[in-house]
Amino acid sequence: MDLLKELWWVIPIFLLIAGGLFTVNQGTIGVVTRLGKYHSIKMPGLNFKVPFLDQLYKRVSIQNRSVELEFQAVTVDQANVYFKSMLLYSVLNIDEDTIKNVAFKFISEKDLMQALIRTVEGSIRAFVSTKKQAEVLNVRRDIVENVKEQVDVQLESWGYHLQDLQINDITFDEAIITSMSKVVASNNLKAAAENEGQALLITKTKAAEAEGNAIKIAAEAERQAAQLRGQGVALFREEVAKGMSQAAEQMKQANLDTNVILFSMWTEAIKNFAEYGKGNVIFLDGSSEGMEKTMRQIMAMQQMDGKKI
């Protein structure tokens, strides 16, 4: 008890020191003021501030933060465009000047959000106002790049950096959407008609080429067949002539009349007519004068073939 009475003064000092201890969470930076004026920044972990003089003014988050935006813009041809986007930003760095700027630039987080949203919306509206309604859907990347280029400079003066801007949805008024759908449908019908026409043209062209090739092949086959038939007839006549010459020579050697050969050929022809006529009616002159006339004609043909040979 005597010892406690002697060390009573240690207890207030311990409480005073304990009251000056505080922690800063990971992902945040502590900003300390002394008598209402900026004094220092404190890193994550256990820190100490002078009791009654220092105050933990704010914990500044250095983590990435996001905010969703929904707003309207008007194109140069007076079409309403509705945007839905996501903005990702963070503190520029953990330098003392940057953290000091972030801590004291805006009164509250709400004021920062309002300024940030209005800055991004204003930049997008200014860009869209120079484009036509038909161009907006094709310049999504240009909008993002333009906003990053302009807004990032402003954010850096506040101690922040624009990490990413995503435009998730771009829509128009119902009347514009309906008209755009009709344009797309008509373009699709036009493309379909052109494709169908090209397909039909290709089909007919290929069919014509096939038919032409078939005609060429048939004509070539007919030409070759006619050539072969002609060669066959020529060979037949040549063989007939040779046979008749040999037969006539043998008849002469036997002192017989060569007209017997022609008569035999005539009777063989009549026999052939009867066998292969297939019911056709053939009129022949059976008189002696008719036979003599026919024999003279055969002899004349024989003489002509002999001259050709």
C-alpha positions as CSV (number, residue, x, y, z in Angstrom):
1,M,0.0,0.0,0.0
2,D,2.8,2.4,0.8
3,L,4.3,1.6,-2.6
4,L,1.1,2.4,-4.4
5,K,0.8,5.7,-2.5
6,E,4.3,6.6,-3.6
7,L,3.6,5.7,-7.3
8,W,0.2,7.2,-7.6
9,W,1.4,9.7,-10.1
10,V,2.4,6.9,-12.6
11,I,-1.3,6.0,-13.2
12,P,-2.3,9.3,-14.8
13,I,0.8,9.3,-17.0
14,F,0.0,5.7,-18.1
15,L,-3.6,6.7,-18.9
16,L,-2.4,9.8,-20.7
17,I,0.0,7.7,-22.9
18,A,-2.7,5.0,-23.5
19,G,-5.1,7.7,-24.5
20,G,-2.7,8.8,-27.2
21,L,-2.4,5.4,-28.9
22,F,-4.6,4.6,-31.9
23,T,-4.6,2.2,-34.8
24,V,-4.9,2.8,-38.6
25,N,-6.5,0.0,-40.6
26,Q,-4.8,-1.6,-43.6
27,G,-5.8,0.2,-46.8
28,T,-6.2,3.6,-45.1
29,I,-4.0,6.5,-44.2
30,G,-4.6,8.5,-41.0
31,V,-4.5,12.3,-41.1
32,V,-3.6,14.0,-37.8
33,T,-4.2,17.6,-37.0
34,R,-2.7,19.6,-34.1
35,L,-4.8,22.4,-32.6
36,G,-7.0,22.3,-35.7
37,K,-4.1,22.5,-38.2
38,Y,-2.7,19.7,-40.3
39,H,0.2,18.0,-38.6
40,S,1.1,14.6,-40.2
41,I,-0.1,11.4,-41.8
42,K,0.0,8.0,-40.1
43,M,0.5,4.7,-41.8
44,P,-1.5,1.5,-41.1
45,G,-0.7,0.0,-37.7
46,L,-0.3,1.3,-34.2
47,N,0.4,5.0,-33.9
48,F,0.7,7.7,-31.3
49,K,-0.7,11.2,-31.1
50,V,-0.2,13.8,-28.4
51,P,-3.3,13.7,-26.1
52,F,-5.4,16.9,-26.0
53,L,-3.2,18.5,-28.7
54,D,-3.4,16.1,-31.7
55,Q,-6.6,14.8,-33.2
56,L,-7.2,12.0,-35.7
57,Y,-9.0,14.2,-38.3
58,K,-9.8,11.6,-41.0
59,R,-8.9,8.1,-42.3
60,V,-8.3,8.3,-46.0
61,S,-9.0,5.1,-48.0
62,I,-6.3,4.3,-50.6
63,Q,-8.4,1.4,-52.0
64,N,-10.1,1.4,-55.3
65,R,-13.7,2.8,-55.2
66,S,-16.5,2.6,-57.8
67,V,-19.6,4.5,-58.5
68,E,-22.4,3.9,-61.0
69,L,-23.7,6.7,-63.2
70,E,-27.0,7.1,-65.0
71,F,-27.5,10.3,-67.1
72,Q,-28.8,11.7,-70.3
73,A,-27.1,13.4,-73.2
74,V,-28.3,15.1,-76.4
75,T,-26.7,14.6,-79.8
76,V,-26.1,17.3,-82.4
77,D,-29.3,16.2,-84.2
78,Q,-31.3,16.5,-81.0
79,A,-31.6,12.8,-80.2
80,N,-31.8,11.8,-76.5
81,V,-29.1,9.3,-75.4
82,Y,-29.3,7.5,-72.1
83,F,-26.0,6.2,-70.5
84,K,-25.3,3.7,-67.8
85,S,-21.7,3.6,-66.8
86,M,-19.3,2.5,-64.0
87,L,-16.5,4.7,-62.7
88,L,-13.5,3.3,-60.9
89,Y,-11.1,5.6,-59.1
90,S,-8.6,5.7,-56.3
91,V,-6.2,8.0,-54.4
92,L,-3.4,9.0,-56.7
93,N,-0.6,7.9,-54.4
94,I,0.4,7.9,-50.7
95,D,2.6,10.9,-50.8
96,E,2.0,13.3,-47.9
97,D,0.9,16.2,-50.2
98,T,-1.5,13.9,-52.0
99,I,-3.1,12.6,-48.8
100,K,-3.3,16.1,-47.4
101,N,-5.0,17.3,-50.6
102,V,-7.5,14.4,-50.4
103,A,-8.3,15.0,-46.8
104,F,-8.9,18.7,-47.0
105,K,-10.1,19.3,-50.6
106,F,-13.8,18.4,-49.9
107,I,-15.8,18.7,-46.8
108,S,-17.2,15.2,-47.1
109,E,-17.3,12.1,-49.3
110,K,-20.7,13.2,-50.5
111,D,-19.3,16.4,-51.9
112,L,-16.5,14.5,-53.7
113,M,-19.0,12.1,-55.3
114,Q,-21.2,15.0,-56.5
115,A,-18.2,16.8,-58.0
116,L,-16.9,13.6,-59.6
117,I,-20.2,12.5,-61.1
118,R,-21.0,16.0,-62.5
119,T,-17.5,16.3,-64.0
120,V,-17.8,12.9,-65.8
121,E,-21.3,13.6,-67.0
122,G,-20.3,17.0,-68.3
123,S,-17.4,15.6,-70.2
124,I,-19.6,12.9,-71.9
125,R,-22.4,15.3,-72.7
126,A,-19.9,17.7,-74.3
127,F,-18.5,14.9,-76.5
128,V,-21.9,13.5,-77.4
129,S,-23.2,16.9,-78.4
130,T,-20.7,16.9,-81.3
131,K,-21.9,13.6,-82.7
132,K,-25.0,12.5,-84.6
133,Q,-27.4,9.9,-83.2
134,A,-26.2,7.3,-85.7
135,E,-22.6,7.7,-84.7
136,V,-23.0,7.4,-80.9
137,L,-23.0,3.6,-80.8
138,N,-19.8,3.4,-82.9
139,V,-17.8,5.9,-80.7
140,R,-18.1,4.1,-77.3
141,R,-14.3,3.7,-77.1
142,D,-13.8,7.3,-78.2
143,I,-16.1,8.6,-75.4
144,V,-14.1,6.6,-72.8
145,E,-10.8,7.9,-74.0
146,N,-12.0,11.5,-74.3
147,V,-13.4,11.4,-70.7
148,K,-10.2,9.8,-69.3
149,E,-8.1,12.5,-71.0
150,Q,-10.1,15.4,-69.6
151,V,-11.4,14.1,-66.3
152,D,-8.1,12.6,-65.1
153,V,-6.4,16.0,-65.1
154,Q,-9.1,17.4,-62.9
155,L,-9.1,14.4,-60.6
156,E,-5.3,14.6,-60.1
157,S,-5.8,18.2,-58.8
158,W,-8.0,16.6,-56.1
159,G,-5.6,13.9,-55.3
160,Y,-7.4,11.1,-57.2
161,H,-6.8,9.0,-60.3
162,L,-9.4,7.6,-62.7
163,Q,-8.6,3.9,-63.0
164,D,-11.4,2.9,-65.5
165,L,-14.6,4.1,-67.1
166,Q,-17.0,1.5,-68.5
167,I,-20.0,2.5,-70.5
168,N,-22.3,-0.5,-69.9
169,D,-25.4,0.6,-71.7
170,I,-26.4,3.2,-74.4
171,T,-30.1,3.5,-75.2
172,F,-32.3,6.0,-77.1
173,D,-36.0,7.1,-77.0
174,E,-38.6,4.5,-78.0
175,A,-39.3,6.1,-81.3
176,I,-35.6,6.1,-82.3
177,I,-35.2,2.5,-81.2
178,T,-38.2,1.5,-83.3
179,S,-36.8,3.4,-86.4
180,M,-33.4,1.9,-85.9
181,S,-34.9,-1.6,-85.7
182,K,-36.7,-0.9,-89.0
183,V,-33.5,0.3,-90.6
184,V,-31.6,-2.8,-89.4
185,A,-34.5,-5.1,-90.6
186,S,-34.6,-3.5,-94.0
187,N,-30.8,-3.7,-94.3
188,N,-31.0,-7.4,-93.3
189,L,-33.7,-8.0,-95.9
190,K,-31.6,-6.2,-98.5
191,A,-28.6,-8.3,-97.7
192,A,-30.6,-11.5,-97.7
193,A,-32.1,-10.6,-101.2
194,E,-28.6,-9.8,-102.5
195,N,-27.3,-13.1,-101.1
196,E,-30.2,-15.0,-102.5
197,G,-29.7,-13.4,-105.9
198,Q,-26.0,-14.2,-105.9
199,A,-26.8,-17.8,-104.9
200,L,-29.4,-18.1,-107.7
201,L,-26.9,-16.6,-110.2
202,I,-24.2,-19.0,-109.1
203,T,-26.7,-22.0,-109.3
204,K,-27.8,-21.1,-112.7
205,T,-24.3,-20.4,-113.9
206,K,-23.1,-23.7,-112.7
207,A,-26.2,-25.4,-114.2
208,A,-25.5,-23.7,-117.5
209,E,-21.8,-24.7,-117.4
210,A,-22.8,-28.3,-116.6
211,E,-25.3,-28.3,-119.5
212,G,-22.7,-26.8,-121.8
213,N,-20.1,-29.4,-120.7
214,A,-22.7,-32.2,-121.2
215,I,-23.5,-30.9,-124.7
216,K,-19.8,-30.7,-125.5
217,I,-19.2,-34.2,-124.2
218,A,-22.2,-35.5,-126.2
219,A,-21.1,-33.7,-129.3
220,E,-17.5,-35.1,-129.0
221,A,-18.9,-38.6,-128.4
222,E,-21.2,-38.2,-131.4
223,R,-18.3,-36.9,-133.5
224,Q,-16.1,-39.8,-132.5
225,A,-18.9,-42.3,-133.1
226,A,-19.6,-40.8,-136.5
227,Q,-15.9,-41.0,-137.3
228,L,-15.8,-44.6,-136.2
229,R,-18.9,-45.4,-138.2
230,G,-17.3,-43.8,-141.3
231,Q,-14.1,-45.7,-140.7
232,G,-16.1,-48.9,-140.3
233,V,-18.0,-48.2,-143.6
234,A,-14.8,-47.4,-145.4
235,L,-13.2,-50.6,-144.1
236,F,-16.3,-52.6,-145.0
237,R,-16.2,-51.3,-148.6
238,E,-12.5,-51.9,-148.8
239,E,-13.0,-55.5,-147.7
240,V,-15.9,-55.9,-150.0
241,A,-13.9,-54.6,-152.9
242,K,-11.0,-56.8,-152.1
243,G,-13.3,-59.9,-151.7
244,M,-15.1,-59.1,-155.0
245,S,-11.7,-58.6,-156.8
246,Q,-10.4,-61.9,-155.5
247,A,-13.7,-63.7,-156.4
248,A,-13.7,-62.2,-159.9
249,E,-10.1,-63.2,-160.4
250,Q,-10.9,-66.8,-159.4
251,M,-14.0,-66.8,-161.7
252,K,-11.9,-65.7,-164.6
253,Q,-9.3,-68.4,-164.0
254,A,-12.2,-71.0,-163.9
255,N,-13.6,-69.5,-167.2
256,L,-16.8,-68.5,-165.4
257,D,-18.9,-65.4,-165.8
258,T,-18.1,-62.8,-163.2
259,N,-21.8,-61.6,-163.2
260,V,-22.5,-64.7,-161.1
261,I,-20.8,-62.9,-158.2
262,L,-23.1,-59.9,-158.6
263,F,-26.1,-62.2,-158.8
264,S,-25.1,-63.9,-155.6
265,M,-24.6,-60.6,-153.8
266,W,-28.1,-59.5,-155.0
267,T,-29.7,-62.7,-153.7
268,E,-27.9,-62.4,-150.4
269,A,-29.1,-58.8,-150.0
270,I,-32.7,-59.9,-150.6
271,K,-32.2,-62.6,-148.0
272,N,-30.9,-60.1,-145.6
273,F,-33.9,-57.8,-146.2
274,A,-36.2,-60.7,-145.4
275,E,-34.4,-61.7,-142.2
276,Y,-33.9,-58.3,-140.6
277,G,-36.7,-56.3,-142.2
278,K,-38.8,-56.6,-138.9
279,G,-42.1,-56.5,-140.8
280,N,-41.3,-53.6,-143.1
281,V,-42.6,-53.9,-146.6
282,I,-39.9,-53.9,-149.3
283,F,-41.0,-53.7,-153.0
284,L,-38.5,-55.3,-155.5
285,D,-38.9,-55.6,-159.3
286,G,-38.8,-59.3,-159.9
287,S,-38.9,-59.1,-163.7
288,S,-35.9,-59.9,-165.9
289,E,-35.6,-56.3,-167.0
290,G,-35.6,-55.3,-163.3
291,M,-32.9,-57.8,-162.6
292,E,-30.7,-56.6,-165.5
293,K,-31.2,-52.9,-164.4
294,T,-30.2,-53.9,-160.9
295,M,-27.2,-55.8,-162.1
296,R,-26.0,-52.8,-164.2
297,Q,-26.3,-50.6,-161.2
298,I,-24.2,-53.0,-159.0
299,M,-21.6,-53.2,-161.7
300,A,-21.5,-49.4,-162.0
301,M,-21.0,-49.1,-158.2
302,Q,-18.3,-51.8,-158.3
303,Q,-16.4,-49.8,-161.0
304,M,-16.7,-46.6,-158.9
305,D,-15.4,-48.4,-155.8
306,G,-12.6,-49.8,-157.8
307,K,-11.5,-46.4,-159.0
308,K,-11.6,-45.0,-155.5
309,I,-9.5,-47.8,-154.2
